[in-house]
């Protein structure tokens, strides 16, 4: 049975101000609750799911200390996703008297150590080495971000082989579980009434609970749209607006066009993010910003843009750089404004002063998104807010609006009723396959043939606590500044209230404008939802039905009618047309059909 944080709400949450990572002076309510649950049950396997920034490390090391002290175990093995995290675990453990060797590779362990800190990749290379260590001495294995044990089949099998003899196993995760159906080692799966097996956590502390306790910051998402133009391999120029529904390839290419440092979208968004950072630093002087880049070339280009915008250098962290860990640590201890990183800071790396982020990568899995946002939510004192800038991409907006949703790992795929009879099911299936949520960036998008030509940015909307605020505005406008200027220290309910006031003021102001100045979509965010792919399919289906009817009426072939619609209405072929363009063509073909009657 899963226990949630609410079971321990009679305990007062602790807010250990600037305590070093993993060394909080006293336990927070959820950590104490999880400890009580563990000590009561004394299980061999225990899965704790806690939102990023909640303090999983403190809980795990406190439990490790108790088990060592009471001679339940004789040694500790920590398995972490990366080399940097492995060293970070060793440093945190040392601060509470547990010595872990982060450089262990083979052979007997020096007597001065209580155990080792290793990576999943390391276990994959030498599983029998770690199995022998577990067999020789009673061992607690801490599996940090356990979903990584399923990154490859060989890693999962290696973890099973290595740690099957362990006396105790503590699994930790802070993000939505994997989207594939590979079982994760040492995780219990329970079958629900629907016959679907889902992971079962022994203790869960979600973002909503943590936000209520003041353990994490509220996150304000600021979304930017804009017009994109690119050239395909066939030489066709395609134009689209971020947020409009389009094919998977077109979404990917429009997204990559936005992130191209040579266009206008990235400079405008970085400028807005820096203005937001300046506002936050009025209340939090050491607040820092992080740009999560897609690749090394982009990261260097973004750093150059930041220097042009701010006049100061940004710290650049590249995943294959030997000095990456040291640079992250130096940035964490400094008061520098910006860091640009490629994936390196997507998970587990702790820089508590990060308060503003720019999501400048095309990775679109809920797992990576949650990890990325997790870099900004760790609270040091009550009232701090986090701000994350996003492109208006439907999947990202969906993730942003589901911050408080707690997910389990689903082991079985439910079959949709009537899927076989649905003539559009195959198209939906292809889209689902194309958009399947992978935990690693496969590089597939990099092979899509396209050339970014130009982009611009439009402030689109603000998302907070599942609600949307704001009306579209030009970068640098008073309307945009209204949202960028929200104070950096606010309680969660104050954020909501302030956003509602800003939106009301913006709507009132827009109504006073002459019509010829209203060149942007004058609708509040909640009244202009991003159209889903399913809705776009329905529009295409409607257009094809109308064209088929007009074929019988006019005697012209389908292809001729579609070409004529493109010539008259403008825009790309139907497969790449936006919802607005398709609606315009539906209206036009209806007009033609009416004339022929």
Secondary structure per residue as TSV (DSSP state, phi and psi in degrees):
chain	resnum	aa	ss	phi	psi
A	1	X	-	360.0	133.5
A	2	X	-	-80.7	132.1
A	3	X	E	-102.7	137.0
A	4	X	E	-110.2	169.3
A	5	X	G	-60.5	-27.3
A	6	X	G	-60.5	-20.4
A	7	X	G	-69.1	-18.3
A	8	X	G	-115.7	21.5
A	9	X	T	-71.6	-7.5
A	10	X	T	-72.8	-14.5
A	11	X	S	-87.9	142.5
A	12	X	-	-79.2	132.8
A	13	X	-	-63.9	140.7
A	14	X	-	-96.9	143.6
A	15	X	-	-123.9	77.3
A	16	X	-	-72.8	87.6
A	17	X	T	-19.0	-94.7
A	18	X	T	-112.9	31.7
A	19	X	-	-58.2	139.7
A	20	X	-	-56.1	154.0
A	21	X	T	-56.2	126.5
A	22	X	T	80.0	12.4
A	23	X	-	-131.9	33.9
A	24	X	-	-57.0	137.2
A	25	X	S	-63.1	-34.2
A	26	X	S	-140.3	160.2
A	27	X	-	-78.9	144.5
A	28	X	-	-73.3	168.2
A	29	X	H	-57.0	-46.6
A	30	X	H	-67.5	-36.9
A	31	X	H	-64.7	-42.0
A	32	X	H	-64.8	-41.8
A	33	X	H	-62.2	-42.7
A	34	X	H	-66.4	-38.8
A	35	X	H	-60.9	-46.9
A	36	X	H	-60.6	-42.5
A	37	X	H	-60.8	-45.8
A	38	X	H	-65.1	-47.4
A	39	X	H	-67.3	-28.7
A	40	X	H	-70.7	-42.7
A	41	X	H	-88.4	-32.6
A	42	X	-	49.0	53.1
A	43	X	-	-79.0	158.3
A	44	X	S	-74.7	-40.5
A	45	X	E	-116.4	137.1
A	46	X	E	-143.2	125.5
A	47	X	E	-110.7	116.8
A	48	X	E	-109.0	120.9
A	49	X	E	-107.6	115.0
A	50	X	E	-136.8	137.1
A	51	X	-	-58.1	147.0
A	52	X	T	-52.6	136.9
A	53	X	T	90.6	-3.9
A	54	X	S	-80.9	-23.0
A	55	X	-	107.5	45.0
A	56	X	H	-63.9	-35.6
A	57	X	H	-64.5	-45.1
A	58	X	H	-59.9	-44.7
A	59	X	H	-59.7	-48.8
A	60	X	H	-63.9	-42.7
A	61	X	H	-73.3	-32.6
A	62	X	H	-63.7	-43.2
A	63	X	H	-65.5	-41.5
A	64	X	H	-60.2	-42.2
A	65	X	H	-61.3	-43.2
A	66	X	H	-63.7	-45.3
A	67	X	H	-66.6	-36.7
A	68	X	H	-67.9	-45.0
A	69	X	H	-62.4	-37.8
A	70	X	T	-93.4	12.9
A	71	X	T	58.1	24.9
A	72	X	S	-70.4	-36.7
A	73	X	-	-129.4	162.3
A	74	X	S	-111.8	-16.8
A	75	X	E	-153.0	163.9
A	76	X	E	-126.1	136.4
A	77	X	E	-121.8	121.1
A	78	X	E	-104.4	127.7
A	79	X	E	-110.8	120.8
A	80	X	E	-121.5	160.0
A	81	X	S	-69.8	-31.7
A	82	X	S	-134.1	163.9
A	83	X	H	-60.4	-41.7
A	84	X	H	-62.4	-44.5
A	85	X	H	-66.8	-35.2
A	86	X	H	-58.4	-45.4
A	87	X	H	-69.6	-34.7
A	88	X	H	-66.4	-40.1
A	89	X	H	-60.9	-44.4
A	90	X	H	-62.3	-40.6
A	91	X	H	-66.7	-42.2
A	92	X	H	-66.2	-40.5
A	93	X	H	-64.8	-39.0
A	94	X	H	-60.7	-31.8
A	95	X	T	-70.4	-16.5
A	96	X	T	-116.1	21.1
A	97	X	T	88.6	9.3
A	98	X	-	-104.7	117.8
A	99	X	-	-97.1	115.7
A	100	X	E	-113.7	136.5
A	101	X	E	-88.3	110.5
A	102	X	T	-82.9	-6.0
A	103	X	T	-110.0	11.6
A	104	X	-	-63.8	136.9
A	105	X	-	-128.5	-38.8
A	106	X	S	-169.9	169.2
A	107	X	S	82.0	-176.8
A	108	X	-	-64.7	145.1
A	109	X	-	-89.0	138.1
A	110	X	-	-57.5	143.3
A	111	X	T	-65.4	-17.6
A	112	X	T	-72.5	-14.7
A	113	X	-	-99.3	148.4
A	114	X	S	-92.0	-6.3
A	115	X	E	166.0	-161.9
A	116	X	E	-132.3	157.7
A	117	X	E	-119.9	122.2
A	118	X	E	-133.0	174.3
A	119	X	E	-108.2	161.7
A	120	X	H	-59.9	-37.1
A	121	X	H	-63.3	-38.8
A	122	X	H	-64.5	-40.0
A	123	X	H	-64.2	-39.9
A	124	X	H	-60.8	-32.8
A	125	X	H	-76.5	-40.6
A	126	X	-	-136.2	68.0
A	127	X	H	-63.8	-36.8
A	128	X	H	-66.8	-31.7
A	129	X	H	-57.6	-46.9
A	130	X	H	-77.4	-28.9
A	131	X	H	-63.8	-44.5
A	132	X	H	-60.7	-39.2
A	133	X	H	-64.5	-40.7
A	134	X	H	-66.0	-33.6
A	135	X	H	-75.4	-29.2
A	136	X	H	-78.1	-34.4
A	137	X	S	-139.6	148.0
A	138	X	-	-62.4	123.1
A	139	X	E	-124.3	135.9
A	140	X	E	-96.4	124.2
A	141	X	E	-106.5	122.6
A	142	X	E	-102.8	115.0
A	143	X	E	-101.5	97.4
A	144	X	T	-78.0	134.1
A	145	X	T	49.0	63.2
A	146	X	G	-55.6	-24.2
A	147	X	G	-59.8	-20.7
A	148	X	G	-69.1	-17.8
A	149	X	G	-66.0	-14.3
A	150	X	G	-105.2	10.2
A	151	X	S	-58.5	-34.7
A	152	X	S	-143.4	155.6
A	153	X	H	-59.2	-37.8
A	154	X	H	-66.3	-36.0
A	155	X	H	-65.8	-44.4
A	156	X	H	-61.6	-44.7
A	157	X	H	-64.9	-38.3
A	158	X	H	-64.7	-41.5
A	159	X	H	-63.7	-41.7
A	160	X	H	-60.9	-45.7
A	161	X	H	-66.6	-43.5
A	162	X	H	-71.1	-40.1
A	163	X	H	-112.3	10.1
A	164	X	T	-58.7	-37.4
A	165	X	T	-81.7	-2.6
A	166	X	-	-59.3	143.4
A	167	X	S	-68.8	-44.6
A	168	X	E	-136.6	145.6
A	169	X	E	-132.4	123.2
A	170	X	E	-113.3	114.5
A	171	X	E	-101.4	135.9
A	172	X	E	-125.1	143.1
A	173	X	E	-153.2	151.2
A	174	X	-	-126.0	5.8
A	175	X	S	-132.2	165.5
A	176	X	-	-54.5	142.0
A	177	X	-	-68.5	172.4
A	178	X	-	-55.5	153.6
A	179	X	S	-96.5	-4.2
A	180	X	S	-86.9	-178.5
A	181	X	-	-111.8	23.7
A	182	X	-	-78.7	124.0
A	183	X	-	-59.8	143.3
A	184	X	-	-97.3	131.1
A	185	X	T	-56.8	140.4
A	186	X	T	66.6	14.8
A	187	X	-	-104.5	134.6
A	188	X	-	-85.1	134.7
A	189	X	E	-115.1	131.9
A	190	X	E	-119.0	139.0
A	191	X	E	-85.4	128.5
A	192	X	-	-86.4	-179.2
A	193	X	T	-61.1	-24.3
A	194	X	T	-86.2	3.5
A	195	X	S	81.2	2.1
A	196	X	-	-92.9	130.0
A	197	X	E	-86.5	130.4
A	198	X	E	-129.6	152.3
A	199	X	E	-63.7	146.5
A	200	X	-	-121.8	113.7
A	201	X	-	-85.9	147.8
A	202	X	S	-83.3	-25.1
A	203	X	E	-151.6	131.9
A	204	X	E	-127.1	131.9
A	205	X	E	-131.6	96.9
A	206	X	-	-82.5	171.1
A	207	X	H	-60.0	-39.0
A	208	X	H	-61.4	-45.2
A	209	X	H	-62.0	-45.7
A	210	X	H	-64.4	-36.3
A	211	X	H	-65.9	-42.9
A	212	X	H	-63.2	-32.9
A	213	X	H	-83.0	-8.1
A	214	X	T	78.1	12.9
A	215	X	S	-77.7	-31.6
A	216	X	B	-122.3	163.3
A	217	X	-	-85.8	149.7
A	218	X	E	-69.5	143.4
A	219	X	E	-108.8	124.6
A	220	X	E	-100.0	120.2
A	221	X	E	-98.6	128.0
A	222	X	E	-113.2	116.3
A	223	X	E	-103.0	138.8
A	224	X	E	-122.2	129.2
A	225	X	E	-100.5	-158.5
A	226	X	-	145.1	165.1
A	227	X	E	-91.9	130.7
A	228	X	E	-116.3	147.5
A	229	X	E	-140.5	131.0
A	230	X	E	-145.8	167.6
A	231	X	E	-115.4	131.0
A	232	X	E	-83.9	173.7
A	233	X	T	-61.6	-32.1
A	234	X	T	-74.7	-5.4
A	235	X	S	92.9	-0.2
A	236	X	-	-76.9	139.2
A	237	X	E	-92.7	129.3
A	238	X	E	-119.0	135.5
A	239	X	E	-120.7	139.2
A	240	X	E	-155.4	159.6
A	241	X	E	-108.8	129.7
A	242	X	T	-55.3	131.9
A	243	X	T	103.4	-23.5
A	244	X	S	-73.7	141.6
A	245	X	-	-68.2	139.5
A	246	X	-	-158.4	177.8
A	247	X	-	-65.0	164.6
A	248	X	H	-58.6	-44.4
A	249	X	H	-63.2	-42.4
A	250	X	H	-66.1	-40.5
A	251	X	H	-58.7	-47.1
A	252	X	H	-60.3	-43.7
A	253	X	H	-72.3	-37.5
A	254	X	H	-64.6	-41.0
A	255	X	H	-62.3	-47.3
A	256	X	H	-66.6	-31.4
A	257	X	H	-64.5	-41.2
A	258	X	H	-61.4	-41.3
A	259	X	H	-79.9	-6.3
A	260	X	-	-64.5	120.2
A	261	X	T	-64.3	-14.9
A	262	X	T	-83.5	-13.6
A	263	X	S	-84.1	-170.8
A	264	X	S	-97.0	-14.6
A	265	X	H	-64.4	-53.8
A	266	X	H	-62.8	-46.8
A	267	X	H	-58.0	-40.5
A	268	X	H	-67.2	-40.3
A	269	X	H	-70.0	-40.6
A	270	X	H	-64.0	-37.9
A	271	X	H	-63.7	-42.2
A	272	X	H	-65.9	-41.9
A	273	X	H	-64.5	-36.8
A	274	X	H	-69.4	-35.6
A	275	X	H	-64.7	-39.6
A	276	X	H	-62.5	-41.8
A	277	X	H	-62.3	-40.5
A	278	X	H	-60.7	-39.7
A	279	X	H	-65.8	-44.0
A	280	X	H	-64.3	-37.3
A	281	X	H	-69.6	-13.6
A	282	X	H	-63.5	-33.8
A	283	X	H	-103.0	-28.1
A	284	X	S	-125.4	86.9
A	285	X	T	-57.0	-28.9
A	286	X	T	-98.6	10.9
A	287	X	-	-56.0	139.5
A	288	X	E	-121.6	164.2
A	289	X	E	-120.1	151.3
A	290	X	E	-133.5	129.1
A	291	X	E	-103.6	120.5
A	292	X	E	-94.9	108.0
A	293	X	E	-96.4	161.2
A	294	X	S	-81.8	-34.0
A	295	X	S	-153.5	173.6
A	296	X	H	-67.4	-40.5
A	297	X	H	-62.1	-44.3
A	298	X	H	-62.7	-42.6
A	299	X	H	-57.9	-45.2
A	300	X	H	-66.0	-38.7
A	301	X	H	-66.4	-40.3
A	302	X	H	-64.7	-39.1
A	303	X	H	-62.2	-37.9
A	304	X	H	-65.6	-41.7
A	305	X	H	-62.2	-41.5
A	306	X	H	-62.7	-39.3
A	307	X	H	-64.7	-40.0
A	308	X	H	-65.8	-36.4
A	309	X	H	-76.6	-42.7
A	310	X	H	-102.0	-20.9
A	311	X	S	81.6	0.9
A	312	X	S	-125.3	156.0
A	313	X	-	-78.8	148.4
A	314	X	-	-101.2	145.4
A	315	X	E	-76.2	128.1
A	316	X	E	-108.6	126.6
A	317	X	E	-120.4	115.2
A	318	X	-	-109.0	136.7
A	319	X	T	-60.9	-29.5
A	320	X	T	-98.3	11.1
A	321	X	-	-84.8	127.9
A	322	X	T	-63.9	-24.7
A	323	X	T	-95.2	13.1
A	324	X	H	-60.3	-48.2
A	325	X	H	-60.4	-42.8
A	326	X	H	-64.1	-39.9
A	327	X	H	-65.9	-39.1
A	328	X	H	-62.3	-45.2
A	329	X	H	-62.0	-42.7
A	330	X	H	-63.9	-42.1
A	331	X	H	-63.9	-40.8
A	332	X	H	-59.8	-37.5
A	333	X	H	-85.8	-12.4
A	334	X	S	-91.7	-174.1
A	335	X	-	-119.3	22.3
A	336	X	-	-62.1	154.9
A	337	X	S	-78.6	-50.0
A	338	X	E	-129.5	144.2
A	339	X	E	-127.1	141.6
A	340	X	E	-119.6	128.8
A	341	X	E	-137.7	152.4
A	342	X	E	-107.8	102.2
A	343	X	S	60.5	-24.6
A	344	X	T	-54.9	-31.5
A	345	X	T	-109.7	24.2
A	346	X	S	-78.4	-19.5
A	347	X	S	-151.6	129.6
A	348	X	S	77.0	-28.9
A	349	X	-	-69.8	128.0
A	350	X	-	-109.1	113.5
A	351	X	-	-127.6	86.2
A	352	X	T	-57.1	-23.6
A	353	X	T	-82.5	-4.7
A	354	X	E	-64.0	124.4
A	355	X	E	-130.4	-16.8
A	356	X	E	-129.7	131.8
A	357	X	E	-130.7	152.8
A	358	X	E	-124.2	118.3
A	359	X	E	-86.8	93.4
A	360	X	E	-114.6	45.0
A	361	X	-	-132.5	156.2
A	362	X	-	-95.5	11.4
A	363	X	-	-69.6	125.8
A	364	X	-	-125.8	37.0
A	365	X	-	-97.8	147.6
A	366	X	H	-62.5	-30.9
A	367	X	H	-63.3	-52.5
A	368	X	H	-65.1	-40.3
A	369	X	H	-59.7	-46.2
A	370	X	H	-63.6	-39.1
A	371	X	H	-63.1	-43.5
A	372	X	H	-63.2	-48.8
A	373	X	H	-63.9	-30.9
A	374	X	H	-59.6	-19.1
A	375	X	T	-70.1	-16.3
A	376	X	T	-112.2	-5.0
A	377	X	-	-95.1	-10.2
A	378	X	B	-64.4	122.7
A	379	X	-	-94.5	136.8
A	380	X	S	-103.5	-28.2
A	381	X	S	-153.7	159.2
A	382	X	T	-61.8	144.1
A	383	X	T	98.6	-14.4
A	384	X	B	-68.8	140.6
A	385	X	E	-116.3	155.6
A	386	X	E	-115.0	145.3
A	387	X	E	-128.6	126.5
A	388	X	E	-124.3	125.6
A	389	X	E	-94.0	132.2
A	390	X	E	-131.6	152.4
A	391	X	E	-75.7	150.8
A	392	X	-	-75.8	81.6
A	393	X	-	-114.1	124.7
A	394	X	H	-48.6	-44.6
A	395	X	H	-63.6	-41.0
A	396	X	H	-66.0	-40.9
A	397	X	H	-64.0	-35.8
A	398	X	H	-63.5	-44.6
A	399	X	H	-62.4	-42.3
A	400	X	H	-61.9	-36.9
A	401	X	H	-80.0	-6.2
A	402	X	T	-115.2	27.3
A	403	X	T	-54.5	-33.3
A	404	X	T	-93.7	1.7
A	405	X	-	-76.8	126.2
A	406	X	-	-92.0	128.4
A	407	X	-	-113.6	147.1
A	408	X	-	-109.1	164.3
A	409	X	-	-83.8	119.1
A	410	X	B	-91.3	124.1
A	411	X	-	-92.7	-21.4
A	412	X	S	-119.5	150.2
A	413	X	-	-98.1	118.0
A	414	X	-	-69.5	142.7
A	415	X	-	-90.2	131.2
A	416	X	-	-75.7	134.6
A	417	X	T	-63.0	133.8
A	418	X	T	74.0	12.0
A	419	X	T	-62.2	-37.7
A	420	X	T	-67.7	-31.9
A	421	X	T	-81.8	-14.6
A	422	X	-	-78.2	114.6
A	423	X	T	-64.3	-19.0
A	424	X	T	-99.4	2.4
A	425	X	H	-60.6	-38.6
A	426	X	H	-64.2	-41.3
A	427	X	H	-63.8	-42.7
A	428	X	H	-62.9	-40.8
A	429	X	H	-62.6	-42.4
A	430	X	H	-62.2	-40.9
A	431	X	H	-66.0	-41.9
A	432	X	H	-61.8	-41.4
A	433	X	H	-64.1	-42.4
A	434	X	H	-65.7	-32.8
A	435	X	T	-99.5	12.0
A	436	X	-	-57.0	141.8
A	437	X	-	-85.1	107.3
A	438	X	-	-102.0	148.8
A	439	X	S	-84.0	-16.9
A	440	X	S	-118.2	145.8
A	441	X	-	-74.8	113.1
A	442	X	-	-77.2	-13.3
A	443	X	S	81.4	2.3
A	444	X	G	-61.0	-36.8
A	445	X	G	-65.8	-29.4
A	446	X	G	-66.8	-19.4
A	447	X	G	-88.6	-7.4
A	448	X	S	-67.2	123.2
A	449	X	-	-75.6	114.1
A	450	X	E	-162.7	161.7
A	451	X	E	-133.2	119.7
A	452	X	E	-69.2	130.9
A	453	X	E	-106.0	-52.3
A	454	X	E	-160.0	159.0
A	455	X	E	-152.0	153.4
A	456	X	-	-134.5	168.2
A	457	X	-	-120.5	143.3
A	458	X	E	-134.3	126.4
A	459	X	E	-62.8	124.0
A	460	X	E	-104.4	-60.2
A	461	X	E	-163.2	165.3
A	462	X	E	-116.7	134.0
A	463	X	E	-115.3	132.7
A	464	X	E	-152.8	127.5
A	465	X	T	55.3	39.5
A	466	X	T	81.0	-1.9
A	467	X	E	-111.4	158.9
A	468	X	E	-120.7	141.0
A	469	X	E	-135.2	160.9
A	470	X	-	97.8	160.7
A	471	X	-	-127.2	153.6
A	472	X	-	-59.2	144.7
A	473	X	E	-153.0	154.1
A	474	X	E	-71.2	146.5
A	475	X	T	-58.0	136.8
A	476	X	T	87.3	-5.8
A	477	X	S	-77.5	164.0
A	478	X	H	-61.5	-36.6
A	479	X	H	-62.3	-43.0
A	480	X	H	-65.6	-44.3
A	481	X	H	-60.7	-30.2
A	482	X	H	-55.5	-39.0
A	483	X	H	-87.4	-35.3
A	484	X	H	-67.3	-23.6
A	485	X	T	-90.8	10.7
A	486	X	S	-62.2	133.0
A	487	X	-	-55.6	150.7
A	488	X	S	-80.5	-15.2
A	489	X	B	-117.0	108.3
A	490	X	-	-151.4	144.1
A	491	X	-	-74.5	155.2
A	492	X	H	-52.1	-42.5
A	493	X	H	-70.6	-27.1
A	494	X	H	-70.2	-35.5
A	495	X	H	-59.3	-49.6
A	496	X	H	-58.5	-47.1
A	497	X	H	-62.9	-42.8
A	498	X	H	-66.5	-40.3
A	499	X	H	-64.0	-39.6
A	500	X	H	-63.0	-41.1
A	501	X	H	-66.2	-42.0
A	502	X	H	-63.1	-42.0
A	503	X	H	-66.0	-43.3
A	504	X	H	-59.8	-41.2
A	505	X	H	-66.5	-39.8
A	506	X	H	-65.9	-41.8
A	507	X	H	-63.2	-44.7
A	508	X	H	-61.5	-40.6
A	509	X	H	-67.1	-40.4
A	510	X	H	-66.2	-30.2
A	511	X	H	-68.9	-18.8
A	512	X	T	-87.5	-9.1
A	513	X	S	-75.4	146.0
A	514	X	-	-64.2	151.2
A	515	X	G	-56.7	-35.9
A	516	X	G	-71.9	-11.4
A	517	X	G	-94.3	-12.6
A	518	X	-	-84.1	69.8
A	519	X	-	-89.7	-2.8
A	520	X	S	-113.1	165.8
A	521	X	-	-65.4	105.8
A	522	X	-	-87.5	65.7
A	523	X	S	-137.3	139.6
A	524	X	-	-60.4	153.5
A	525	X	G	-54.8	-41.4
A	526	X	G	-69.1	-14.2
A	527	X	G	-98.2	2.5
A	528	X	S	-131.2	71.1
A	529	X	-	-65.8	150.7
A	530	X	-	-74.4	125.7
A	531	X	-	-71.0	135.2
A	532	X	-	-79.1	165.2
A	533	X	H	-63.0	-35.1
A	534	X	H	-62.2	-42.2
A	535	X	H	-65.7	-36.2
A	536	X	H	-65.3	-39.8
A	537	X	H	-59.7	-40.3
A	538	X	H	-63.3	-39.3
A	539	X	H	-65.7	-42.6
A	540	X	H	-63.1	-40.7
A	541	X	H	-60.5	-41.8
A	542	X	H	-65.0	-42.4
A	543	X	H	-62.9	-45.5
A	544	X	H	-63.0	-37.3
A	545	X	H	-63.5	-43.2
A	546	X	H	-65.0	-42.2
A	547	X	H	-65.3	-41.5
A	548	X	H	-60.6	-40.9
A	549	X	H	-65.2	-38.8
A	550	X	H	-71.7	-27.8
A	551	X	H	-58.1	-47.3
A	552	X	H	-65.9	-32.8
A	553	X	H	-77.7	-39.6
A	554	X	H	-99.8	-23.0
A	555	X	-	81.5	0.9
A	556	X	-	-85.5	148.0
A	557	X	-	-66.3	158.4
A	558	X	H	-54.7	-48.8
A	559	X	H	-59.8	-37.8
A	560	X	H	-64.3	-42.4
A	561	X	H	-66.0	-44.2
A	562	X	H	-62.3	-40.9
A	563	X	H	-63.4	-41.7
A	564	X	H	-65.2	-39.4
A	565	X	H	-62.2	-41.0
A	566	X	H	-64.3	-40.8
A	567	X	H	-65.1	-42.8
A	568	X	H	-76.4	-43.6
A	569	X	H	-93.5	-17.9
A	570	X	-	80.9	173.2
A	571	X	S	96.7	173.6
A	572	X	S	-80.2	-180.0
A	573	X	-	-57.4	161.3
A	574	X	G	-54.8	-37.0
A	575	X	G	-62.3	-24.1
A	576	X	G	-112.9	1.5
A	577	X	-	-74.1	148.9
A	578	X	-	-80.0	170.2
A	579	X	H	-59.7	-42.3
A	580	X	H	-62.7	-41.4
A	581	X	H	-66.7	-38.6
A	582	X	H	-67.3	-41.8
A	583	X	H	-60.8	-38.7
A	584	X	H	-63.8	-38.7
A	585	X	H	-70.9	-37.1
A	586	X	H	-61.3	-43.8
A	587	X	H	-62.8	-40.9
A	588	X	H	-67.8	-44.4
A	589	X	H	-68.6	-31.5
A	590	X	H	-64.0	-39.5
A	591	X	H	-63.7	-43.3
A	592	X	H	-62.9	-44.1
A	593	X	H	-63.2	-37.3
A	594	X	H	-65.6	-38.2
A	595	X	H	-65.3	-30.7
A	596	X	H	-80.8	-13.6
A	597	X	-	-71.5	360.0
